[in-house]
């Protein structure tokens, strides 16, 4: 009760600045956003024969699935 949740009028003003840094890798200067994190995890566990059929895929659940795929409890 002594520490209420901050509201919008409790926060300071934030100045937004747009900065552009074109990529030198292609003629349009475009860069991808966020693709890297979505591609690597499945590729890392695929060689173990793991198939995730329910979520959330926690580290403990993935470790158990890899162990089961290898024939370990």
PQR file of N, CA, C, O and H, with PARSE charges and radii, in Angstrom:
ATOM      1  N   UNK A   1       0.811  -1.185   0.000 -0.4000 1.5000
ATOM      2  CA  UNK A   1       0.000   0.000   0.000 -0.0000 2.0000
ATOM      3  C   UNK A   1       0.861   1.257   0.000  0.5500 1.7000
ATOM      4  O   UNK A   1       0.418   2.319  -0.439 -0.5500 1.4000
ATOM      5  N   UNK A   2       2.102   1.136   0.497 -0.4000 1.5000
ATOM      6  CA  UNK A   2       2.962   2.314   0.552 -0.0000 2.0000
ATOM      7  C   UNK A   2       3.616   2.615  -0.790  0.5500 1.7000
ATOM      8  O   UNK A   2       4.047   3.745  -1.024 -0.5500 1.4000
ATOM      9  H   UNK A   2       2.462   0.273   0.853  0.4000 1.0000
ATOM     10  N   UNK A   3       3.700   1.613  -1.686 -0.4000 1.5000
ATOM     11  CA  UNK A   3       4.373   1.784  -2.970 -0.0000 2.0000
ATOM     12  C   UNK A   3       3.400   1.466  -4.103  0.5500 1.7000
ATOM     13  O   UNK A   3       3.353   0.326  -4.566 -0.5500 1.4000
ATOM     14  H   UNK A   3       3.350   0.695  -1.496  0.4000 1.0000
ATOM     15  N   UNK A   4       2.631   2.437  -4.551 -0.4000 1.5000
ATOM     16  CA  UNK A   4       1.667   2.168  -5.630 -0.0000 2.0000
ATOM     17  C   UNK A   4       2.380   1.943  -6.971  0.5500 1.7000
ATOM     18  O   UNK A   4       3.523   2.358  -7.163 -0.5500 1.4000
ATOM     19  H   UNK A   4       2.669   3.363  -4.175  0.4000 1.0000
ATOM     20  N   UNK A   5       1.690   1.290  -7.869 -0.4000 1.5000
ATOM     21  CA  UNK A   5       2.218   1.057  -9.213 -0.0000 2.0000
ATOM     22  C   UNK A   5       2.321   2.397  -9.932  0.5500 1.7000
ATOM     23  O   UNK A   5       1.372   3.181  -9.911 -0.5500 1.4000
ATOM     24  H   UNK A   5       0.761   0.953  -7.713  0.4000 1.0000
ATOM     25  N   UNK A   6       3.468   2.671 -10.571 -0.4000 1.5000
ATOM     26  CA  UNK A   6       3.603   3.948 -11.279 -0.0000 2.0000
ATOM     27  C   UNK A   6       2.580   4.072 -12.407  0.5500 1.7000
ATOM     28  O   UNK A   6       2.265   3.101 -13.094 -0.5500 1.4000
ATOM     29  H   UNK A   6       4.239   2.034 -10.587  0.4000 1.0000
ATOM     30  N   UNK A   7       2.078   5.274 -12.574 -0.4000 1.5000
ATOM     31  CA  UNK A   7       1.146   5.575 -13.652 -0.0000 2.0000
ATOM     32  C   UNK A   7       1.861   6.426 -14.685  0.5500 1.7000
ATOM     33  O   UNK A   7       2.990   6.865 -14.463 -0.5500 1.4000
ATOM     34  H   UNK A   7       2.334   6.063 -12.016  0.4000 1.0000
ATOM     35  N   UNK A   8       1.214   6.656 -15.797 -0.4000 1.5000
ATOM     36  CA  UNK A   8       1.832   7.428 -16.877 -0.0000 2.0000
ATOM     37  C   UNK A   8       2.241   8.823 -16.412  0.5500 1.7000
ATOM     38  O   UNK A   8       3.284   9.326 -16.830 -0.5500 1.4000
ATOM     39  H   UNK A   8       0.298   6.300 -15.977  0.4000 1.0000
ATOM     40  N   UNK A   9       1.442   9.455 -15.556 -0.4000 1.5000
ATOM     41  CA  UNK A   9       1.793  10.816 -15.110 -0.0000 2.0000
ATOM     42  C   UNK A   9       2.901  10.818 -14.058  0.5500 1.7000
ATOM     43  O   UNK A   9       3.362  11.890 -13.665 -0.5500 1.4000
ATOM     44  H   UNK A   9       0.595   9.046 -15.216  0.4000 1.0000
ATOM     45  N   UNK A  10       3.341   9.647 -13.591 -0.4000 1.5000
ATOM     46  CA  UNK A  10       4.462   9.557 -12.646 -0.0000 2.0000
ATOM     47  C   UNK A  10       5.810   9.438 -13.368  0.5500 1.7000
ATOM     48  O   UNK A  10       6.862   9.624 -12.756 -0.5500 1.4000
ATOM     49  H   UNK A  10       2.967   8.776 -13.910  0.4000 1.0000
ATOM     50  N   UNK A  11       5.775   9.132 -14.655 -0.4000 1.5000
ATOM     51  CA  UNK A  11       7.007   8.900 -15.406 -0.0000 2.0000
ATOM     52  C   UNK A  11       7.510  10.192 -16.050  0.5500 1.7000
ATOM     53  O   UNK A  11       6.719  11.073 -16.384 -0.5500 1.4000
ATOM     54  H   UNK A  11       4.921   8.982 -15.152  0.4000 1.0000
ATOM     55  N   UNK A  12       8.827  10.300 -16.221 -0.4000 1.5000
ATOM     56  CA  UNK A  12       9.357  11.494 -16.883 -0.0000 2.0000
ATOM     57  C   UNK A  12       9.067  11.453 -18.384  0.5500 1.7000
ATOM     58  O   UNK A  12       8.779  10.394 -18.941 -0.5500 1.4000
ATOM     59  H   UNK A  12       9.470   9.584 -15.950  0.4000 1.0000
ATOM     60  N   UNK A  13       9.144  12.605 -19.020 -0.4000 1.5000
ATOM     61  CA  UNK A  13       8.975  12.659 -20.463 -0.0000 2.0000
ATOM     62  C   UNK A  13      10.179  11.997 -21.123  0.5500 1.7000
ATOM     63  O   UNK A  13      11.315  12.167 -20.682 -0.5500 1.4000
ATOM     64  H   UNK A  13       9.378  13.465 -18.567  0.4000 1.0000
ATOM     65  N   UNK A  14       9.919  11.248 -22.175 -0.4000 1.5000
ATOM     66  CA  UNK A  14      10.974  10.555 -22.902 -0.0000 2.0000
ATOM     67  C   UNK A  14      11.059  11.156 -24.296  0.5500 1.7000
ATOM     68  O   UNK A  14      10.071  11.199 -25.028 -0.5500 1.4000
ATOM     69  H   UNK A  14       8.996  11.109 -22.534  0.4000 1.0000
ATOM     70  N   UNK A  15      12.247  11.617 -24.652 -0.4000 1.5000
ATOM     71  CA  UNK A  15      12.442  12.172 -25.984 -0.0000 2.0000
ATOM     72  C   UNK A  15      12.798  11.037 -26.935  0.5500 1.7000
ATOM     73  O   UNK A  15      13.738  10.285 -26.679 -0.5500 1.4000
ATOM     74  H   UNK A  15      13.050  11.582 -24.056  0.4000 1.0000
ATOM     75  N   UNK A  16      12.059  10.910 -28.025 -0.4000 1.5000
ATOM     76  CA  UNK A  16      12.291   9.870 -29.004 -0.0000 2.0000
ATOM     77  C   UNK A  16      13.095  10.446 -30.160  0.5500 1.7000
ATOM     78  O   UNK A  16      12.761  11.501 -30.699 -0.5500 1.4000
ATOM     79  H   UNK A  16      11.295  11.521 -28.234  0.4000 1.0000
ATOM     80  N   UNK A  17      14.152   9.745 -30.533 -0.4000 1.5000
ATOM     81  CA  UNK A  17      15.008  10.176 -31.630 -0.0000 2.0000
ATOM     82  C   UNK A  17      15.107   9.040 -32.637  0.5500 1.7000
ATOM     83  O   UNK A  17      15.370   7.897 -32.263 -0.5500 1.4000
ATOM     84  H   UNK A  17      14.423   8.888 -30.095  0.4000 1.0000
ATOM     85  N   UNK A  18      14.900   9.343 -33.888 -0.4000 1.5000
ATOM     86  CA  UNK A  18      15.006   8.327 -34.933 -0.0000 2.0000
ATOM     87  C   UNK A  18      16.411   8.378 -35.527  0.5500 1.7000
ATOM     88  O   UNK A  18      16.864   9.419 -36.003 -0.5500 1.4000
ATOM     89  H   UNK A  18      14.685  10.272 -34.192  0.4000 1.0000
ATOM     90  N   UNK A  19      17.085   7.237 -35.488 -0.4000 1.5000
ATOM     91  CA  UNK A  19      18.432   7.147 -36.034 -0.0000 2.0000
ATOM     92  C   UNK A  19      18.448   6.057 -37.095  0.5500 1.7000
ATOM     93  O   UNK A  19      17.921   4.969 -36.867 -0.5500 1.4000
ATOM     94  H   UNK A  19      16.716   6.392 -35.102  0.4000 1.0000
ATOM     95  N   UNK A  20      19.034   6.328 -38.231 -0.4000 1.5000
ATOM     96  CA  UNK A  20      19.086   5.356 -39.315 -0.0000 2.0000
ATOM     97  C   UNK A  20      20.533   5.015 -39.645  0.5500 1.7000
ATOM     98  O   UNK A  20      21.382   5.896 -39.781 -0.5500 1.4000
ATOM     99  H   UNK A  20      19.462   7.212 -38.416  0.4000 1.0000
ATOM    100  N   UNK A  21      20.794   3.720 -39.770 -0.4000 1.5000
ATOM    101  CA  UNK A  21      22.115   3.223 -40.137 -0.0000 2.0000
ATOM    102  C   UNK A  21      21.927   2.161 -41.216  0.5500 1.7000
ATOM    103  O   UNK A  21      21.758   0.984 -40.898 -0.5500 1.4000
ATOM    104  H   UNK A  21      20.105   3.004 -39.659  0.4000 1.0000
ATOM    105  N   UNK A  22      21.953   2.557 -42.479 -0.4000 1.5000
ATOM    106  CA  UNK A  22      21.750   1.588 -43.560 -0.0000 2.0000
ATOM    107  C   UNK A  22      22.824   0.497 -43.565  0.5500 1.7000
ATOM    108  O   UNK A  22      23.991   0.751 -43.268 -0.5500 1.4000
ATOM    109  H   UNK A  22      22.090   3.513 -42.738  0.4000 1.0000
ATOM    110  N   UNK A  23      22.408  -0.698 -43.904 -0.4000 1.5000
ATOM    111  CA  UNK A  23      23.335  -1.818 -44.002 -0.0000 2.0000
ATOM    112  C   UNK A  23      24.150  -1.707 -45.287  0.5500 1.7000
ATOM    113  O   UNK A  23      23.640  -1.286 -46.325 -0.5500 1.4000
ATOM    114  H   UNK A  23      21.460  -0.904 -44.146  0.4000 1.0000
ATOM    115  N   UNK A  24      25.401  -2.084 -45.201 -0.4000 1.5000
ATOM    116  CA  UNK A  24      26.259  -2.079 -46.384 -0.0000 2.0000
ATOM    117  C   UNK A  24      26.212  -3.419 -47.107  0.5500 1.7000
ATOM    118  O   UNK A  24      26.902  -3.599 -48.110 -0.5500 1.4000
ATOM    119  H   UNK A  24      25.815  -2.426 -44.357  0.4000 1.0000
ATOM    120  N   UNK A  25      25.414  -4.357 -46.617 -0.4000 1.5000
ATOM    121  CA  UNK A  25      25.380  -5.716 -47.172 -0.0000 2.0000
ATOM    122  C   UNK A  25      24.512  -5.851 -48.417  0.5500 1.7000
ATOM    123  O   UNK A  25      24.630  -6.841 -49.139 -0.5500 1.4000
ATOM    124  H   UNK A  25      24.853  -4.210 -45.802  0.4000 1.0000
ATOM    125  N   UNK A  26      23.647  -4.881 -48.682 -0.4000 1.5000
ATOM    126  CA  UNK A  26      22.807  -4.985 -49.872 -0.0000 2.0000
ATOM    127  C   UNK A  26      22.567  -3.581 -50.439  0.5500 1.7000
ATOM    128  O   UNK A  26      22.753  -2.591 -49.732 -0.5500 1.4000
ATOM    129  H   UNK A  26      23.551  -4.076 -48.095  0.4000 1.0000
ATOM    130  N   UNK A  27      22.158  -3.488 -51.696 -0.4000 1.5000
ATOM    131  CA  UNK A  27      22.013  -2.177 -52.328 -0.0000 2.0000
ATOM    132  C   UNK A  27      20.897  -1.315 -51.742  0.5500 1.7000
ATOM    133  O   UNK A  27      20.937  -0.092 -51.872 -0.5500 1.4000
ATOM    134  H   UNK A  27      22.006  -4.293 -52.270  0.4000 1.0000
ATOM    135  N   UNK A  28      19.901  -1.930 -51.100 -0.4000 1.5000
ATOM    136  CA  UNK A  28      18.809  -1.148 -50.521 -0.0000 2.0000
ATOM    137  C   UNK A  28      19.114  -0.660 -49.105  0.5500 1.7000
ATOM    138  O   UNK A  28      18.402   0.197 -48.580 -0.5500 1.4000
ATOM    139  H   UNK A  28      19.868  -2.924 -50.995  0.4000 1.0000
ATOM    140  N   UNK A  29      20.163  -1.196 -48.484 -0.4000 1.5000
ATOM    141  CA  UNK A  29      20.509  -0.789 -47.126 -0.0000 2.0000
ATOM    142  C   UNK A  29      19.604  -1.383 -46.065  0.5500 1.7000
ATOM    143  O   UNK A  29      19.567  -0.891 -44.938 -0.5500 1.4000
ATOM    144  H   UNK A  29      20.741  -1.892 -48.910  0.4000 1.0000
ATOM    145  N   UNK A  30      18.865  -2.445 -46.411 -0.4000 1.5000
ATOM    146  CA  UNK A  30      17.899  -3.051 -45.487 -0.0000 2.0000
ATOM    147  C   UNK A  30      18.565  -4.036 -44.541  0.5500 1.7000
ATOM    148  O   UNK A  30      19.564  -4.670 -44.881 -0.5500 1.4000
ATOM    149  H   UNK A  30      18.895  -2.845 -47.328  0.4000 1.0000
ATOM    150  N   UNK A  31      17.996  -4.155 -43.353 -0.4000 1.5000
ATOM    151  CA  UNK A  31      18.464  -5.116 -42.359 -0.0000 2.0000
ATOM    152  C   UNK A  31      17.280  -5.921 -41.853  0.5500 1.7000
ATOM    153  O   UNK A  31      16.162  -5.411 -41.790 -0.5500 1.4000
ATOM    154  H   UNK A  31      17.184  -3.640 -43.076  0.4000 1.0000
ATOM    155  N   UNK A  32      17.516  -7.170 -41.495 -0.4000 1.5000
ATOM    156  CA  UNK A  32      16.474  -8.001 -40.906 -0.0000 2.0000
ATOM    157  C   UNK A  32      16.331  -7.681 -39.431  0.5500 1.7000
ATOM    158  O   UNK A  32      17.276  -7.213 -38.796 -0.5500 1.4000
ATOM    159  H   UNK A  32      18.424  -7.585 -41.546  0.4000 1.0000
ATOM    160  N   UNK A  33      15.146  -7.933 -38.885 -0.4000 1.5000
ATOM    161  CA  UNK A  33      14.901  -7.656 -37.481 -0.0000 2.0000
ATOM    162  C   UNK A  33      14.287  -8.882 -36.815  0.5500 1.7000
ATOM    163  O   UNK A  33      13.178  -9.281 -37.171 -0.5500 1.4000
ATOM    164  H   UNK A  33      14.378  -8.313 -39.402  0.4000 1.0000
ATOM    165  N   UNK A  34      14.987  -9.488 -35.853 -0.4000 1.5000
ATOM    166  CA  UNK A  34      14.427 -10.535 -35.027 -0.0000 2.0000
ATOM    167  C   UNK A  34      14.434 -11.939 -35.590  0.5500 1.7000
ATOM    168  O   UNK A  34      13.997 -12.859 -34.898 -0.5500 1.4000
ATOM    169  H   UNK A  34      15.887  -9.164 -35.564  0.4000 1.0000
ATOM    170  N   UNK A  35      14.900 -12.155 -36.792 -0.4000 1.5000
ATOM    171  CA  UNK A  35      14.845 -13.494 -37.358 -0.0000 2.0000
ATOM    172  C   UNK A  35      15.825 -14.453 -36.686  0.5500 1.7000
ATOM    173  O   UNK A  35      15.521 -15.639 -36.553 -0.5500 1.4000
ATOM    174  H   UNK A  35      15.255 -11.409 -37.354  0.4000 1.0000
ATOM    175  N   UNK A  36      16.970 -13.980 -36.269 -0.4000 1.5000
ATOM    176  CA  UNK A  36      18.007 -14.842 -35.733 -0.0000 2.0000
ATOM    177  C   UNK A  36      17.583 -15.666 -34.535  0.5500 1.7000
ATOM    178  O   UNK A  36      17.919 -16.848 -34.460 -0.5500 1.4000
ATOM    179  H   UNK A  36      17.216 -13.017 -36.377  0.4000 1.0000
ATOM    180  N   UNK A  37      16.865 -15.090 -33.610 -0.4000 1.5000
ATOM    181  CA  UNK A  37      16.460 -15.809 -32.412 -0.0000 2.0000
ATOM    182  C   UNK A  37      15.437 -16.896 -32.660  0.5500 1.7000
ATOM    183  O   UNK A  37      15.345 -17.843 -31.879 -0.5500 1.4000
ATOM    184  H   UNK A  37      16.592 -14.130 -33.671  0.4000 1.0000
ATOM    185  N   UNK A  38      14.672 -16.784 -33.720 -0.4000 1.5000
ATOM    186  CA  UNK A  38      13.625 -17.764 -33.988 -0.0000 2.0000
ATOM    187  C   UNK A  38      14.131 -18.962 -34.774  0.5500 1.7000
ATOM    188  O   UNK A  38      13.461 -19.995 -34.807 -0.5500 1.4000
ATOM    189  H   UNK A  38      14.747 -16.015 -34.355  0.4000 1.0000
ATOM    190  N   UNK A  39      15.283 -18.856 -35.402 -0.4000 1.5000
ATOM    191  CA  UNK A  39      15.768 -19.922 -36.263 -0.0000 2.0000
ATOM    192  C   UNK A  39      16.727 -20.865 -35.534  0.5500 1.7000
ATOM    193  O   UNK A  39      16.666 -22.073 -35.759 -0.5500 1.4000
ATOM    194  H   UNK A  39      15.826 -18.017 -35.376  0.4000 1.0000
ATOM    195  N   UNK A  40      17.584 -20.370 -34.694 -0.4000 1.5000
ATOM    196  CA  UNK A  40      18.647 -21.176 -34.084 -0.0000 2.0000
ATOM    197  C   UNK A  40      18.183 -22.279 -33.137  0.5500 1.7000
ATOM    198  O   UNK A  40      18.693 -23.393 -33.254 -0.5500 1.4000
ATOM    199  H   UNK A  40      17.633 -19.388 -34.511  0.4000 1.0000
ATOM    200  N   UNK A  41      17.254 -22.052 -32.208 -0.4000 1.5000
ATOM    201  CA  UNK A  41      16.914 -23.119 -31.250 -0.0000 2.0000
ATOM    202  C   UNK A  41      16.434 -24.430 -31.882  0.5500 1.7000
ATOM    203  O   UNK A  41      16.914 -25.489 -31.479 -0.5500 1.4000
ATOM    204  H   UNK A  41      16.840 -21.147 -32.113  0.4000 1.0000
ATOM    205  N   UNK A  42      15.521 -24.413 -32.842 -0.4000 1.5000
ATOM    206  CA  UNK A  42      15.123 -25.698 -33.425 -0.0000 2.0000
ATOM    207  C   UNK A  42      16.293 -26.417 -34.113  0.5500 1.7000
ATOM    208  O   UNK A  42      16.399 -27.642 -34.043 -0.5500 1.4000
ATOM    209  H   UNK A  42      15.131 -23.552 -33.169  0.4000 1.0000
ATOM    210  N   UNK A  43      17.152 -25.666 -34.764 -0.4000 1.5000
ATOM    211  CA  UNK A  43      18.301 -26.277 -35.437 -0.0000 2.0000
ATOM    212  C   UNK A  43      19.273 -26.891 -34.431  0.5500 1.7000
ATOM    213  O   UNK A  43      19.966 -27.857 -34.751 -0.5500 1.4000
ATOM    214  H   UNK A  43      17.066 -24.671 -34.821  0.4000 1.0000
ATOM    215  N   UNK A  44      19.329 -26.342 -33.226 -0.4000 1.5000
ATOM    216  CA  UNK A  44      20.259 -26.857 -32.219 -0.0000 2.0000
ATOM    217  C   UNK A  44      19.800 -28.186 -31.635  0.5500 1.7000
ATOM    218  O   UNK A  44      20.636 -29.002 -31.249 -0.5500 1.4000
ATOM    219  H   UNK A  44      18.767 -25.557 -32.966  0.4000 1.0000
ATOM    220  N   UNK A  45      18.485 -28.426 -31.560 -0.4000 1.5000
ATOM    221  CA  UNK A  45      18.007 -29.678 -30.971 -0.0000 2.0000
ATOM    222  C   UNK A  45      17.577 -30.704 -32.010  0.5500 1.7000
ATOM    223  O   UNK A  45      17.329 -31.857 -31.654 -0.5500 1.4000
ATOM    224  H   UNK A  45      17.805 -27.763 -31.874  0.4000 1.0000
ATOM    225  N   UNK A  46      17.480 -30.328 -33.276 -0.4000 1.5000
ATOM    226  CA  UNK A  46      17.044 -31.256 -34.326 -0.0000 2.0000
ATOM    227  C   UNK A  46      17.929 -32.494 -34.431  0.5500 1.7000
ATOM    228  O   UNK A  46      17.396 -33.589 -34.608 -0.5500 1.4000
ATOM    229  H   UNK A  46      17.681 -29.392 -33.564  0.4000 1.0000
ATOM    230  N   UNK A  47      19.257 -32.380 -34.330 -0.4000 1.5000
ATOM    231  CA  UNK A  47      20.090 -33.592 -34.449 -0.0000 2.0000
ATOM    232  C   UNK A  47      19.821 -34.642 -33.371  0.5500 1.7000
ATOM    233  O   UNK A  47      20.208 -35.799 -33.539 -0.5500 1.4000
ATOM    234  H   UNK A  47      19.691 -31.490 -34.186  0.4000 1.0000
ATOM    235  N   UNK A  48      19.175 -34.271 -32.281 -0.4000 1.5000
ATOM    236  CA  UNK A  48      18.906 -35.216 -31.195 -0.0000 2.0000
ATOM    237  C   UNK A  48      17.591 -35.971 -31.405  0.5500 1.7000
ATOM    238  O   UNK A  48      17.253 -36.837 -30.598 -0.5500 1.4000
ATOM    239  H   UNK A  48      18.861 -33.331 -32.145  0.4000 1.0000
ATOM    240  N   UNK A  49      16.851 -35.668 -32.457 -0.4000 1.5000
ATOM    241  CA  UNK A  49      15.590 -36.335 -32.723 -0.0000 2.0000
ATOM    242  C   UNK A  49      14.483 -35.893 -31.778  0.5500 1.7000
ATOM    243  O   UNK A  49      13.553 -36.655 -31.513 -0.5500 1.4000
ATOM    244  H   UNK A  49      17.126 -34.965 -33.113  0.4000 1.0000
ATOM    245  N   UNK A  50      14.573 -34.680 -31.271 -0.4000 1.5000
ATOM    246  CA  UNK A  50      13.591 -34.169 -30.322 -0.0000 2.0000
ATOM    247  C   UNK A  50      12.436 -33.525 -31.070  0.5500 1.7000
ATOM    248  O   UNK A  50      12.640 -32.761 -32.013 -0.5500 1.4000
ATOM    249  H   UNK A  50      15.328 -34.061 -31.486  0.4000 1.0000
ATOM    250  N   UNK A  51      11.229 -33.838 -30.641 -0.4000 1.5000
ATOM    251  CA  UNK A  51      10.037 -33.187 -31.190 -0.0000 2.0000
ATOM    252  C   UNK A  51       9.254 -32.598 -30.026  0.5500 1.7000
ATOM    253  O   UNK A  51       8.785 -33.330 -29.155 -0.5500 1.4000
ATOM    254  H   UNK A  51      11.063 -34.458 -29.875  0.4000 1.0000
ATOM    255  N   UNK A  52       9.114 -31.289 -30.010 -0.4000 1.5000
ATOM    256  CA  UNK A  52       8.389 -30.610 -28.936 -0.0000 2.0000
ATOM    257  C   UNK A  52       6.919 -30.565 -29.321  0.5500 1.7000
ATOM    258  O   UNK A  52       6.559 -29.979 -30.342 -0.5500 1.4000
ATOM    259  H   UNK A  52       9.495 -30.694 -30.718  0.4000 1.0000
ATOM    260  N   UNK A  53       6.068 -31.183 -28.504 -0.4000 1.5000
ATOM    261  CA  UNK A  53       4.636 -31.263 -28.810 -0.0000 2.0000
ATOM    262  C   UNK A  53       3.772 -30.472 -27.851  0.5500 1.7000
ATOM    263  O   UNK A  53       2.568 -30.336 -28.067 -0.5500 1.4000
ATOM    264  H   UNK A  53       6.361 -31.659 -27.675  0.4000 1.0000
ATOM    265  N   UNK A  54       4.375 -29.944 -26.788 -0.4000 1.5000
ATOM    266  CA  UNK A  54       3.615 -29.113 -25.853 -0.0000 2.0000
ATOM    267  C   UNK A  54       4.547 -28.076 -25.238  0.5500 1.7000
ATOM    268  O   UNK A  54       5.759 -28.278 -25.160 -0.5500 1.4000
ATOM    269  H   UNK A  54       5.353 -30.054 -26.612  0.4000 1.0000
ATOM    270  N   UNK A  55       3.969 -26.978 -24.811 -0.4000 1.5000
ATOM    271  CA  UNK A  55       4.776 -25.888 -24.253 -0.0000 2.0000
ATOM    272  C   UNK A  55       4.514 -25.718 -22.785  0.5500 1.7000
ATOM    273  O   UNK A  55       3.613 -26.355 -22.240 -0.5500 1.4000
ATOM    274  H   UNK A  55       2.985 -26.814 -24.875  0.4000 1.0000
ATOM    275  N   UNK A  56       5.257 -24.899 -22.148 -0.4000 1.5000
ATOM    276  CA  UNK A  56       6.361 -24.115 -22.699 -0.0000 2.0000
ATOM    277  C   UNK A  56       7.627 -24.957 -22.789  0.5500 1.7000
ATOM    278  O   UNK A  56       7.837 -25.848 -21.966 -0.5500 1.4000
ATOM    279  H   UNK A  56       5.989 -24.381 -22.591  0.4000 1.0000
ATOM    280  N   UNK A  57       8.472 -24.682 -23.780 -0.4000 1.5000
ATOM    281  CA  UNK A  57       9.708 -25.453 -23.916 -0.0000 2.0000
ATOM    282  C   UNK A  57      10.785 -24.955 -22.950  0.5500 1.7000
ATOM    283  O   UNK A  57      11.700 -24.233 -23.346 -0.5500 1.4000
ATOM    284  H   UNK A  57       8.301 -23.958 -24.448  0.4000 1.0000
ATOM    285  N   UNK A  58      10.668 -25.341 -21.706 -0.4000 1.5000
ATOM    286  CA  UNK A  58      11.627 -24.916 -20.685 -0.0000 2.0000
ATOM    287  C   UNK A  58      12.932 -25.690 -20.838  0.5500 1.7000
ATOM    288  O   UNK A  58      12.938 -26.757 -21.451 -0.5500 1.4000
ATOM    289  H   UNK A  58       9.925 -25.927 -21.385  0.4000 1.0000
ATOM    290  N   UNK A  59      14.035 -25.179 -20.296 -0.4000 1.5000
ATOM    291  CA  UNK A  59      15.299 -25.913 -20.369 -0.0000 2.0000
ATOM    292  C   UNK A  59      15.185 -27.323 -19.791  0.5500 1.7000
ATOM    293  O   UNK A  59      15.741 -28.268 -20.351 -0.5500 1.4000
ATOM    294  H   UNK A  59      14.030 -24.312 -19.798  0.4000 1.0000
ATOM    295  N   UNK A  60      14.474 -27.470 -18.681 -0.4000 1.5000
ATOM    296  CA  UNK A  60      14.327 -28.796 -18.062 -0.0000 2.0000
ATOM    297  C   UNK A  60      13.561 -29.746 -18.982  0.5500 1.7000
ATOM    298  O   UNK A  60      13.921 -30.918 -19.097 -0.5500 1.4000
ATOM    299  H   UNK A  60      14.023 -26.702 -18.226  0.4000 1.0000
ATOM    300  N   UNK A  61      12.519 -29.258 -19.631 -0.4000 1.5000
ATOM    301  CA  UNK A  61      11.724 -30.111 -20.527 -0.0000 2.0000
ATOM    302  C   UNK A  61      12.543 -30.512 -21.749  0.5500 1.7000
ATOM    303  O   UNK A  61      12.490 -31.665 -22.175 -0.5500 1.4000
ATOM    304  H   UNK A  61      12.226 -28.307 -19.537  0.4000 1.0000
ATOM    305  N   UNK A  62      13.300 -29.575 -22.316 -0.4000 1.5000
ATOM    306  CA  UNK A  62      14.126 -29.893 -23.483 -0.0000 2.0000
ATOM    307  C   UNK A  62      15.215 -30.890 -23.108  0.5500 1.7000
ATOM    308  O   UNK A  62      15.495 -31.812 -23.875 -0.5500 1.4000
ATOM    309  H   UNK A  62      13.343 -28.638 -21.970  0.4000 1.0000
ATOM    310  N   UNK A  63      15.834 -30.722 -21.942 -0.4000 1.5000
ATOM    311  CA  UNK A  63      16.852 -31.667 -21.479 -0.0000 2.0000
ATOM    312  C   UNK A  63      16.249 -33.057 -21.310  0.5500 1.7000
ATOM    313  O   UNK A  63      16.874 -34.053 -21.675 -0.5500 1.4000
ATOM    314  H   UNK A  63      15.606 -29.973 -21.319  0.4000 1.0000
ATOM    315  N   UNK A  64      15.043 -33.132 -20.761 -0.4000 1.5000
ATOM    316  CA  UNK A  64      14.368 -34.424 -20.590 -0.0000 2.0000
ATOM    317  C   UNK A  64      14.041 -35.053 -21.945  0.5500 1.7000
ATOM    318  O   UNK A  64      14.190 -36.263 -22.114 -0.5500 1.4000
ATOM    319  H   UNK A  64      14.535 -32.323 -20.464  0.4000 1.0000
ATOM    320  N   UNK A  65      13.601 -34.254 -22.901 -0.4000 1.5000
ATOM    321  CA  UNK A  65      13.288 -34.778 -24.230 -0.0000 2.0000
ATOM    322  C   UNK A  65      14.543 -35.302 -24.930  0.5500 1.7000
ATOM    323  O   UNK A  65      14.500 -36.339 -25.592 -0.5500 1.4000
ATOM    324  H   UNK A  65      13.479 -33.271 -22.764  0.4000 1.0000
ATOM    325  N   UNK A  66      15.652 -34.588 -24.785 -0.4000 1.5000
ATOM    326  CA  UNK A  66      16.911 -35.059 -25.370 -0.0000 2.0000
ATOM    327  C   UNK A  66      17.341 -36.365 -24.707  0.5500 1.7000
ATOM    328  O   UNK A  66      17.781 -37.294 -25.386 -0.5500 1.4000
ATOM    329  H   UNK A  66      15.687 -33.746 -24.247  0.4000 1.0000
ATOM    330  N   UNK A  67      17.215 -36.436 -23.379 -0.4000 1.5000
ATOM    331  CA  UNK A  67      17.551 -37.672 -22.671 -0.0000 2.0000
ATOM    332  C   UNK A  67      16.690 -38.838 -23.120  0.5500 1.7000
ATOM    333  O   UNK A  67      17.185 -39.952 -23.291 -0.5500 1.4000
ATOM    334  H   UNK A  67      16.858 -35.681 -22.828  0.4000 1.0000
ATOM    335  N   UNK A  68      15.384 -38.583 -23.315 -0.4000 1.5000
ATOM    336  CA  UNK A  68      14.475 -39.633 -23.769 -0.0000 2.0000
ATOM    337  C   UNK A  68      14.812 -40.080 -25.187  0.5500 1.7000
ATOM    338  O   UNK A  68      14.714 -41.264 -25.510 -0.5500 1.4000
ATOM    339  H   UNK A  68      14.981 -37.678 -23.176  0.4000 1.0000
ATOM    340  N   UNK A  69      15.211 -39.126 -26.034 -0.4000 1.5000
ATOM    341  CA  UNK A  69      15.572 -39.465 -27.402 -0.0000 2.0000
ATOM    342  C   UNK A  69      16.847 -40.311 -27.443  0.5500 1.7000
ATOM    343  O   UNK A  69      17.031 -41.120 -28.352 -0.5500 1.4000
ATOM    344  H   UNK A  69      15.291 -38.164 -25.772  0.4000 1.0000
ATOM    345  N   UNK A  70      17.715 -40.121 -26.466 -0.4000 1.5000
ATOM    346  CA  UNK A  70      18.959 -40.890 -26.392 -0.0000 2.0000
ATOM    347  C   UNK A  70      18.768 -42.195 -25.614  0.5500 1.7000
ATOM    348  O   UNK A  70      19.706 -42.984 -25.500 -0.5500 1.4000
ATOM    349  H   UNK A  70      17.565 -39.463 -25.728  0.4000 1.0000
ATOM    350  N   UNK A  71      17.557 -42.433 -25.075 -0.4000 1.5000
ATOM    351  CA  UNK A  71      17.292 -43.646 -24.320 -0.0000 2.0000
ATOM    352  C   UNK A  71      17.668 -43.558 -22.864  0.5500 1.7000
ATOM    353  O   UNK A  71      17.844 -44.580 -22.201 -0.5500 1.4000
ATOM    354  H   UNK A  71      16.795 -41.792 -25.168  0.4000 1.0000
ATOM    355  N   UNK A  72      17.797 -42.331 -22.352 -0.4000 1.5000
ATOM    356  CA  UNK A  72      18.103 -42.130 -20.937 -0.0000 2.0000
ATOM    357  C   UNK A  72      16.863 -41.641 -20.209  0.5500 1.7000
ATOM    358  O   UNK A  72      16.028 -40.957 -20.801 -0.5500 1.4000
ATOM    359  H   UNK A  72      17.654 -41.501 -22.891  0.4000 1.0000
ATOM    360  N   UNK A  73      16.732 -41.982 -18.939 -0.4000 1.5000
ATOM    361  CA  UNK A  73      15.567 -41.499 -18.176 -0.0000 2.0000
ATOM    362  C   UNK A  73      15.636 -40.020 -17.889  0.5500 1.7000
ATOM    363  O   UNK A  73      14.733 -39.470 -17.259 -0.5500 1.4000
ATOM    364  H   UNK A  73      17.410 -42.538 -18.458  0.4000 1.0000
TER
END
